[in-house]
Amino acid sequence: MKTPIVSYSYNRAQVKPGILHIGVGNFHRAHEEFYTNRLLEAADQQQWGICGAMLLPGDERLYKALKAQNGEYTLTVCGRDGKDEAYRIGSLVELIWAIENPEAVIRKIADKDIRIITLTITEGGYNIAKATGEFILDNADVQHDLQHPASPKTVFGYVAEGLRRRKAANAGPITLLSCDNLQHNGRTACKAFTSFIEAQDKELAAWVATNITFPNSMVDRITPATRPDDIARLNEKNGTSDQAPVYCEDFIQWVIEDNFIAGRPAWETVGAEFTQDVTAYENMKLSLLNASHTLLSYPSFLSGYRKVDDAMHDERIARFVRTFMDVDITPYVPAPGKTDLEAYKQTLIERFGNRTVSDQIARLCFDGISKFPVYVMPNLIKMIRDHADLTRVAYLIAAYRHYLKYKTDDNGIGFDIAEPWLTEADTALIGSDNPVDFLALSAFQSTDLKASEAFTTLYLKMVDSIKKQGAMKTLEEIL
């Protein structure tokens, strides 16, 4: 039985882009575009269409697919009850690929009609050193952009050059809104972009200080990668021939700090929530959802699972995750607003086990170096301070080491890892035969794990157990 498609009813020709989004990936298309697609049904909101900017050579396939469809695509929302809904999304009204037309990206940033730049450039994309919290100025591409402002390579260079022209044209202030999974993502974006601009152009930096705001936001919607077989499956199911379909879970959340210097869409009318402080929402989501994703990812992958729902239907893994939420994390997560924390945790278990979403564990394993400092370390530091039970987190970090070092699961099946932000020093620590060396990995540098005897003792025990009898046998002993 085919899933009927719900199409937008607004006239796309009348929609003007007021938002430039940098990083047009699946999550953005399942989240901000979904909200905005609904928003544009209101006649007084049609100045808030989205122009998508793609900066990387690897964006070519998706860019060309979307361009061929005039920016339209289908989004399939997979219900936990097994019932799906499909939408035709029309809010992406313009599309630019910097590799093909870099000048168009710069001009769009300078365009007075663009009043918000939104970003999904991944946790690692902000180029912030994990050990110091400072912007990495000696990055080769950053150095290129500092010295060649008119021909940028990085998102920082593009935004700086566009803002320079915006300032010169007196085109008005603008908001930069991060939609990445980072605690205080607005603060991180501010640190990254203002550090770059200060190093490149002091006069522009002074203008930025009074003409740009960087709201924090909390985003949530599980959106798997769309593989070739998913494209065929979704098109068959929906009766379409979409070259760039997306699918996601039925849960969605967006909490945004109301700090927009040049106006904003009324996203609150379509389900987003505006607040003066997103901290408690961020803490809840990053500590429970994202940390739990990381917790289940490496042990599940090493145990032979490749799909999140399959892993979560293993009672051992589900119990492991729920115990982590209840015992390790809940003491550090005050419930924001009217949130029922018990209901929120139960919903997470249901979301992770959603059979129709069937997310890839490999996606959760991707870029652990950037995820551990954000999702795991803040609460681990508190747990060590409070002499809490460190068993589950020690097991996680031992599993992460095994995943990176041996690249083989419990069944003897080899795999490739995807860690784009590993440093040479990290690689040397992973290669060391002394497991304690691994605790100096850049991902863990917010605290000295080696200084905690309680943590180190548990960790070494887990390392030895995983190597001798596998990840799942070790998990069974923990349980």
N, C-alpha and C positions, 0 to 999 in steps of 0.2 A: 504494500500500500504506500503510495507516494505521499510525501509531506507537502501540503499546500503552502505556497509562499505568500506571505503578507508583504505587499509592496507599499512604499511611501506614496502619499497622494499630493505632495507639494510639487510645484513646477521648478525643476532644477535650474532652468534658464533664468529664473528670477532670484536665485540664491547667490549672494556675494560672499566670497571668502573673507572672514574677519579673523580667522585663526590659521596660523601656519603650524603644521605639525611636522617635527623632524623625527624620523625613525618609523616609517610606516610598516609595522610588522603585524603579526596576527593578534597580539594582545590589544594593540591600539585599535584594530579594526573590530574587535569584539567588545570593546569597552567605550572609549571616548566617542568613536563613530556611532556606536549603538545609541548612546545617550543623545548625541547631536542629531542623529537621523530622526529621532522622536521629537526633539525640540523644534526642528524646522517645519513641523506641521503647523506651528503657530505663525500666523502672518507677520507678527511684530518681531519675530526672531530670525528672519531670513537674511540678516546681515552677518550671520554667524556660521556660514559654511566653512568647510575646511579645505585648505590647500596642503597637500602632502609633499614633503621634501624628503627625498632619499639620497643619501650621501655616499654610499659605499659601492664598490664594483660588484660585490656579491648581491646587490639589490636588483640586478639586471632582469632576472627572470620574472620576479614579482612585478617590477615596474612595467615591463612590456605586456604582461598579462592584464594588469589593471588598465593600462593605457588603451589597449585594444577594446576594453569594455567601457571606455569613457569614465573610469573610476568607480563603476558600479560593481557590486559583488553580492554573493549570498552569505548570510550568517545563519548557521543552524544551531539552535539553542537546545541542548540535550537535557531533558528533564530527569530528575531522580526517580520519577515514576515510570520511566521508560518511554514517555511521550515526548516527541520533539516538536519544535516550532521553527519555521524557517522564515527569514526576512530578506527582502531586497534592500540593500543599504545604498542610499544616494547622496549622503552628506559629504563624500569626498569629491568635491566639485572641480578641483584642479590637481595636477600631479606634475612634479618636477624631479628629474634625476640629475644630480650634480655632475656626474661623470659625463653626461651628454650636454648639459647646459648650466655650468656653474654660475654664470652671470645672472640667470633667472632666479636662482636661490637668493643671491645677494639683493637683487632688486625687490624681491618679495618681502624680505625682512625690512627693507626701507620704505615699503608701501604704507602710506598713511591709513589705508583701510584695514591693514593687519594690526590688531590691537592686543593679540595674545599669541605667543609662541609656546606651543606645548611640546614636550619631549618624552620619547621613550628610547633611550640610548643605552640601556642596560646598566646594572649596578656598577660595572667596571668602566663604563664609558665616560665617567666624570673625571678620570685621570687623577684621582686623589690617592696619595701614598697612605697605605693602611697603618704604617708605623707612626707617622707624624701627623696625619690629617691635613697635610699641605698639598697644594697642587704641584704636579710633577713638571716643572718647567724644562727639564733637560730631555724630555721625550723628543725624539727626532722630528716627528711631524709637527709638534708644537713649536720647536725651534724654527722649522721652515716657515710656519705661519707668522711667527714673531718678526721674521726678517723679510717676508714677502706678503704683506697684508692684502694685496690685491689679487693674489692667486692662492687662496686657502686650500688646505687639505682636511683640516679637522672641523668639527662642529663649532669649536671655540673661534677659529679663524673666520668661518662663514658668518657667525653671529656678530663678531666684532666689526667686520667690514660692512655688514648690512646696517648695523647701528651707527657706524661712522657716517654713512650716507643719510641715514634717517635724521641724525642730528643736523647735518649740513642743510638738509631740505626742510628743517623745522617741521617734521612730520609727526611730532608728538611723542608722548611716553608710550610704554608698552610693558606688558607683563610676561615674564618667563615662568611657565608652570610645568614643573617636573611631574611626570606620571610614572616614574620608575619606583621599584620596590626598595626604597631606602628610608630609614627613619630620618625624619626632618629632611626630606628630599629637596625642599625649597632652599634650605640652608646650604645643602651640599651643592646645588646648582649655583647659588649665589657665590659660594667660595670658589668654585671652579671658574666661572665666567668672569667674575670681577678680578680674580688673580691673574688670569690671562690678559685681560684688558689693561690692568694696571701695569703689567710688564711691557705691553705693546704701545700704549697710547695714554699718557697721563691725562691729557685734556678730555679724551673720551671717557676715561674712568670717572672724572668729576661729573660729567653729564649723566652717566649711568647711575651714580649715587642718588640722584634726585628724580630720575625719569624712568626707573625700572623697579618693579616689585617682583619678588620671588616667593609666592605662596607655597606653603607645605600642603601636601595632599596625601591621602591614603587610598590606594586603588586595590580592587580585588575582583578577579574573575579568572577561574582556571581555564586556560586556553592552550590546548596542545598544538604542537607543530602539525602542519597539514602535509602529509606525505603523498606521493603520487597515487597510492592505492586509496587514500582518503578522498582525493579529488574524484576518482572514479566512483567511489561508494556514495559520496554526497550528491554527485550529479545524478546518479541512478535513483537515489532516494527522493530527490527533489524535482526530478524531471527537467533538469537544466543542463547547460553545457558551459558552466562557469570555469574559467581557467584559474581563478584565484579564490575558491571558497574558503570559509573559515568555520570552525565549529568550536563550541565552548559549553560550559556548564550553565545551568539555569540561575545560579546565584550570581548577584552582581552588587557591588558597593563602591561608592566614590564619596569620600569625605574631604572637603576642600576648605582651606583657610580663606576667609573672605577678604582678600587683600589684592584687589585688582585696580591698578592705577588708571586704566583707560577704558573702564566699563567691562562688562562680562555678560555671557549668555545666562538665561534663567534656567540653568540646568536643574535647579531644585524643583522645577515643575515636572520633571520627568524622572525623578527618583534620586538625584544626587543630594548630598547634604552639605550645607555650608555652616561653618563654625568659626569661632575666634581662635581655637587651639585644637589641633588634630593629634596632639601628643598621645593621649590615652588611646585613641583609635589605632594609631600607628603601632603603639606598643602591643596592643592586643593582637593585631593581625600578624605583625612580624614575629612575635613571640610564640603564638599558637599555630597559625597556619604555616607560615614560611619555615619556622624552625622545625615543625613536625614534618613538613615535606623533606627537609634536609635529613632529619633523623631517620625517616623510613627509606630514603633513597639508596644510600650505599649498602646497608645491610640487606635490603631487598634485592638489589642488583647482584650482589655477591652470592645471594642464595639462589639465584637463577631466574628471578622474576624480571620481566621486562615491561609490564603494564602495572600502573598504580592500583587499578581496581582489583586485579588478580592478587596482588600483594595484600591489599586490605581485606580481602575475603579469606586470607589465612589468619585464623584466630590468634595465632602467636604474634603476628606483626600488629594486628589491630589492638591487642592488649598492650603491647609494648608502647605504641603511639599514645593510647589513651592514658596509660600510667604516667608517661612523660608529661602530658598536658596537665593531669590532675595533681601529681606529686611534685614535679620539678618546676613547672612554669606558673601554675595558678597563684602561688604565693606572691609572685612578682607582677601580676597583671590586674590592676584595679579595673573594674568594668566601667567603660565610658557611658555617659548619658543614661539611657534606660535599658542598656544591654543586659540580657540575662546570660551570664557567662556559661552556665551549665548547658543551656539551649544552644549557645554558640558553639561549644565544643562538640555537642552531639551532631550539630549540622555539619561541622568539619568532617567528622567520621563518615557521615553519609555522602558528603561531597567527594571525599577521597575514593570512596567505594563505588561511585557512579559508573555503572557498566556502559552506559551509552557515551560517556566522555572518553573513558579508557585512555587516560593520559600516559605518556611514555615516561618511564623511570629515568631513561637517559637524559630527558629534558631537565629533570630535577637534579641530576648529577652534574649537569653542565655548569662550569665556572664556579666550583666550590670555593676557590680562593677568594672570590668576591662575596660569596654568600655567608660564609662562616662569620666574618667580622660583623655583619649586619644582623643576622638572624640568631646566632648561637652564642657568640662571645659575651654580649652585654649581660645576659642572665647567668652564664657560666661564672663570670667574675663575681656576681652576687652570691651564687651558690657556694663557691669556694670560701668567700668571706663569712658566710653563715654556717659553715661546716655541714652543709646539706649532703644528701646522698648523691654521689657523683657517678654512680655505676653506669647509668644509661648514656650519659654524655661521654664518659671515658670509652665506652664501647663504640659509640658513633665515631669518635676521632681515631680509634684503632682501626675501624672498618674503612674510614677514609684513607688512612695510610696504606692499608692492604690494597684497596682499589687503585690508588695511584702507583704503588710500587710494583705490584705483581701483575696487574691487568689480566687476571684470570679469576673466574668465579668458582664456587664450590664444586661445580660439575666439570671443571677443567676446561671450560670454554673461554677463549681469549676475547678481549674487546679493546677498542680504542678509547682513549680518554679525550675529553674536550675541555681544556683549561687554557684559554687564550691569554690569561694574565699571569701565568707562572713566570717567575724570574729565574735567572741562572742560579741564584742562591737557593731558591726553592727546589729546583731540580737536583741540586747537590744534596740537600737535606733529605729528599725523598729517596735518593740512591744510597744513603748511608745505611750500613748494617746495624748501627746503634739506633734503636727505635726512639730513644730519648731525643736525638737530634731533630726528629720530625716535629717536636713540640716548639721549635723555633721558626716554623714555617711563617711566611708573611701573614697568612690568614689569622694567626693566633697572637700577633705581636702587641695586641692591646693589653695583654697581661703575661707574666712569666709563669707559664704552666709548670715548668720544671721546678719552680720554687714551692709548689704545693706537693708535699709528700703524699698526702691522701689521694690526690688526683693521679700522680705519676705511678703510684703502686697499682692502682686499679687499671690504669691505661696499659702498663706493661703486662699485666695478667691477661688483659683482653687481646693484646697483640699476639702473645704466645698461643692463646687458645684458638684464635681465628686461623693462625697459620697451621696449627696441628690438626684441628678438627672442623674448621669451616665456620662461616658466619652464622648459619642457622643453628648448629649445635651449641655454639656459644650463647646465642640468644635464648635458647631453651633453658640453659643453665641460669641465665639472669632471671628468667621468668619464674 
